[in-house]
Amino acid sequence: MKRLTTLLMMMVVFLSLTITSCQKDPDFDELSTEFVTYTDYDKSVNFSSFSTFYISDTIKVLSGKVANWYDENAQTLINTFASNMKDRGYVQLSKADRESADLGIQLSYVESSYYFTDYYSPYYWYDWWWGYNYWPGWGPMYPYPAYAVTYRYDIGSLLGEMIWINREKEKLHQIWSMCVGGTMSGSTRSDINNAKRGINQAFTQSPYIKK
């Protein structure tokens, strides 16, 4: 399988969408009805060594600037992801206990084409997890590619990132990612159901994620 970063750059989905940069909830009339799911992971990581996870209770909306999506539809997708993790043997921690989690998970929805070029993961990670520089002196987050990459995430993509919180080395490591994307049309209900199927497919093609 080609790396997720390569696949994402090859995705060419040109669609028109009226963007409201601070919109809290995406326009689901323009979500995707046919999702294609891509996943990639750090092949040096033993996923069975982790026991607990925390998943953010909001989905980040990537547009002109980062906003939060937290309505019932967002919770449906978050719960779908969490259920898959628990089915694989991991224990979900509450927000109050997130500091002790082995893994952190963030879902994001791309409301407008989003570009990112760097060695590290997008800036919004510090925003939701502990706040920027929660632990003073900790270094930046390290994803598995060891080189600068330009990512392109197209409108309507649902992204997922799994982060290993390495307290021993005081580092955050991105160890797995998914992109569920496709063309946009259809109703809210059918699109949310398709997004759920995309998340389930991400786990189906990631059998190594298990306790």
N, C-alpha and C positions, 0 to 999 in steps of 0.2 A: 504493500500500500504506500502510495506517495505520502509524504508528510503533509499534515493539515495545512501548514503554511503555504505550500505549493498549490494545493487544491483550492485554497481560498483565493489565491491570486488569479487562478484560472476561471473562477466563477464570474461570468459576465451576464449580469441580469440588469438590463436598463429598463427601469419602470418609472412612471411619473407618480409623485406623491406630494401633496401639499403638506409642508412641515410647519408645525408650531413648536419652536425650539424648547419651550418649557412645559409642553403638554405632559400631564401626569400619566394618563392612560393612552396607549396607542389606539389608532383607528383600526379596529379589527375587521372592518369591511374590506380592508386592503391587506390582510395577512395572506399567507401562502396556503393554497389548497393542496399542493403537491410538494412535499418536503423531500429533500435529499439530505442525508445525514453523513457528515464526515467526522471522524474521530482521530486523535493521535495521542501518543503518550510517551513518557520517558521509559525506555526499555530497560534501564538499569534499576528501576524501582521495584521493590517487592511489595505489592499492594496488600498482601496478607499480613504484613507487619503492622498495619494500622488497625485501630479498633473503633475510634470515635470520629464523628464529623459534625460540623455545624454548617447549615445552609442559611444564607441570608433570607430574611422574611420579606424582602423586596427584590424586584427585578430592575436592574439598571436599564434606562432607556437612553441609547446613544443617538444623539441628534446634534444640534448646534452646540449643546452642552449636555452634560449628564443630568438626567432627572430620574425620579423613582416611579415605579409602577407597582402598586400594592393592592389592587382590587381583587375581587373574587376570582377572576380569570388568572391573575398572577399567582394566587395561592394554589389554584388547581395545578399549574405547571410546577411550582415549587414542591408541592406534595407528591406529584408524580415522580420527580427526581429523587426525593427523600425516600419514597417507598422502594424504589429500585436499590438504593444504597442499603436499606434495612434488609431487603430480600437477599442481599449478598453477604449479610452477616455483620454489618456495621451498626453501631449504636448512635442514634441521633441525640445530640446535646441541645439543651435549651439556650436561649440567648444569654441567660444569666451565667451559664457554665461554658460559654464559647471559648474562654481563655484557655481551657484545658483540652480542647479538641485537637486530635491529630491532623485532621483535614478540614480545610475551609472550602466552601463551594459558593460560587456566585453565578447566577444566570443573568443574561443581558439580552435585550431586544434592540435590534438595529432599526431605528426609525428613519435614518437617512444614511447614505453611503459613508462609511467610517474608515478612515485610514490611520494606520499607526506604524511608525518606523522606529525601532529601538532594539536594545538587547533585552529589555524587560517588559513585563506585562503592563497593560494600560493603567493610567493614573488612578482610575476610580477604585482600585482595590483598597488603597489606604483609607478611602472615604468610608467604606461600609464595615471594614473588619474591626479595627481598633481605633481608627483615627490615625491621621498621619503621624509617624514617629511615635507610635504607642509605646514601643520599647526603645528608648534613646540608645543610639549606637548601633542599632541593627542595620544591616546593609539592605540594598534593594532586593527586589524579588528576581529570582533567576528561573526562567523557563528552560525547557530542555534544548532548544536550539542555542548553540554557542556562538552565534553570529548575528549581525544586524539583518533584520528582515522587514520588508514592507508588507503589511497585512491590508487586505481590502475585504471588508464585510459589507455585503450589499443589503439594500432595503428589504426588510422582512425576515432577516436571519435571526434565529435564536441561538445565542452562544452560551456555553457552559465552561467554566474553568474550575479545576480542582487543584488546590494548593496544599502542599505538605508544609506544616508549621514545624520547622526544625528548631526546637528550642536549644538543643545542645550547641548548635553552631550559630544560633540567633539569625536564621535566614528563613525566608519564605520561598519555596520552590514550586513552580508550576509543574505538575507532573502529568496532567491529562487535560484535554480540551475537546470540545465538540462544537460543531456548527450545523444547525438544522436550517436549511434555506431552500428557496424555490421561487416560483412565480406567485403573484398576489391576486387573489380574487376570492369570492365566496363569502359565506356568512360567518358570524362570530363563533357559533357553536361548532361548525364543521372545521374551522381553522384551529380552534383550541384542541379539538380532538386530534387533528393532524399533528399539531405540535406535541401532544402527549405521545402519539405513536412515534414521532421523531425521537423523543427522549428515550422511549423504550427501545427503539432500534439502536440508539447509541450504546446502550448497555448490552444489547444482544451481540453487537460487534466488538464488545470490550470484555471478553470472558475472563481476562486477567484481573478485573476489578472484583475481588472477593476476599473475604476474611479467611 
